[in-house]
Amino acid sequence: MSLAALKAAMPGYARDIKLNLDSTIGVSSLPEQRLWGTVVATAIASRHQRTRIELEEEAKAHLSPEALEAAKAAAAVMAMNNIYYRAKHLIADAGTTGYDDIPARLRMQVIGTHGGVDVADFEFWCLAVSAINGCGSCLAAHERTVREHDVSREQVHDAIRIASVVHAVAVTLESEEQPAA
């Protein structure tokens, strides 16, 4: 199981996506842990089992067990937070007694502990997952945090590129698995 296996499984019409796997993951300037944690977190967020399995297997050669668990934790907590904060944002009830005044009352301690990895890496993974899940509030918050930790705009851009390509791989392969009508 590997990145190569995913590329081999891509149909001809998705040649651009296949090539983008090399240009986003294979030729990334991100530090290794940040890169592979992003790959794992976005593969989970993309909700396609084969994509997740293949990329997670590849990532094991590049991540410590703690970093792998932290990337999974980032994907899990953002699956909850992206829904919650996106919904509050979309309701847009900014008044004196609006929804912003009501505490979330959702457990999200892992954000405070960063899953035991560097805060910039964990927040970076949260940002990438938020791109897939389309939560503007979370994207803005995590982008601010990573920028405060000296993550460059180019690296933030790489997170978004990786998220988009991993998601495209998952969507493409899932569509190929569907029975013909």
N, C-alpha and C positions, 0 to 999 in steps of 0.2 A: 504494500500500500504506500502510495507516494504522490507527490506533485506530478511526477511523470505519468502515473496512472490516470490522474484526472485529465491531464492534457490529452492523453491518448483517447479518452472517452468522449472528448468534445466533438460534436458533429461538424462537418465542413462549413456549414453556414455560420458557425460561431468561431471562425478562425481568428477574428480580432480579439475575442475574449481569451482564447488560448494563448495568443501572443502577448496579451496584456498580463497574463500570469507571470511570464518571464520578466517583463519590464517592471512590474510592481513588487513582486516577491523575490525573484531571482537576482535582480540588479538594484535592490534597495540600498539606500545609504543609512537607513535606520540602524541603531545598535541592535545586535542579534536578539536580545530578550524582548525589546520593544517590538521588533518586527514580528517575531514568531508568536508572541502573545496576542498581537493584533490579528494575526492570521487565525489563531484558535478562537478568539472571542467573536470575530466576524463570521467564522464558519458556523459556530453555534447559533448566532443570531440569524443566520440565513435559513435555518430550519430544514436543511436537507441532510439526511443521515450519511449518505456516501461522501458528500463533500466534507462533512465534519470528520468522519472517520479517517479519510485519506489525509487531510491536512493536519489533524491532531497527531496521527502517527508520524508524519514527517517532522512535526514540531518537537516531538519527544527527543530528537537528536540535538535540538538547539536550546531547550529549556530545562531548567531544573524542575524536579517534581513540584516544588513550592510555586514556581512561576507558572507552571501549567495549571495548577489548582487556582491560582490567583486570576489567570485569564478566564477560566471557567466561571469563577465567582463574579468577575466584572460582567460577563455576558448574562449571568443569572440575575444579578441585582438590577441591571439596566433593563432587562425584560419587564421587570415590575415598574421601575422608576419611569421609563420612557412612556408607558401607558398612563401612569398616574399624572406626571407633570405635563404631558402633552394634552391630556383631557382638561386639566385645570387651565392651561394656556388657551385652549380652544373655546372654553366656556367664556373666558375674558370677562369675568365678573369682578372688575376692579372697583370695588366700593369700600365703604368703611366697614362693612360686615361681609366682605366677599370671601370666596373660597380660599384666597391666599392667607386669610386670617385663621383658617382652621388647620391645626397641626395634622401632618400626614398620618401619624400613628401607625407607621409601617416600619418594621425593623429593617435597618440598613447599616448595621455596624461595620460591615466589611468595607464600606467606603471610608470610614474613619481609620481602619487598620490597614487599608490598602492591600489586603490579602497577604500581608507579610513581604511585599515587594516594594520597590521604590515608588513613592507617590506619583512621580511623573509617568512611570510606566502604567500603573493601574488606571490613572485618570485618562491616559492616552487610549487605553483599551475601551474605557467607558465612552469616550468621544467617538471612536470608530463604530461601536455598537449603536450609539445614538444616531449616527448617520444612516445606518440601515433601517432603524426603527422610526426615523423621521421625527424625532423630538427636538424641535428648535430650542426650547428652553434648556434641555440637557446639553445639546451641542454647544450652546453659548457658554453655559456654566463650566463645562469641562475644558473647552478651548481656553477660557480665561485662566483656569487653574494650570493647565500645562504651559501656557505662555509665561505665567508667573514663575514656573520652574525651569525657565530657559529653554523650552522646546521651541524651535524655530517655526515660522509659518510654513516653510518647505516641508518640515516633518509633519505638521498638522495636515498639510495637503496630501502627503503620502498616506496618512491614515485614511483619509476620505477615498483616495484612489484604491487602496487595498480593499476597503469595505465594498466599494462599488464592483470591483472585479470578482471578489469572492462571492458576493451576492449574485452576480451575473452567471458565474459557474453553476451555483446551486440551482438557480431558476432554469437555466438551460438543461442541465442534466435531469432535473425533476420533470420538465416538460417532455423529455425524450422517454421517460419511464412510463408515461401515461399511455394507456391503451388507446389505439386509434378508434375513432368514432365510426 
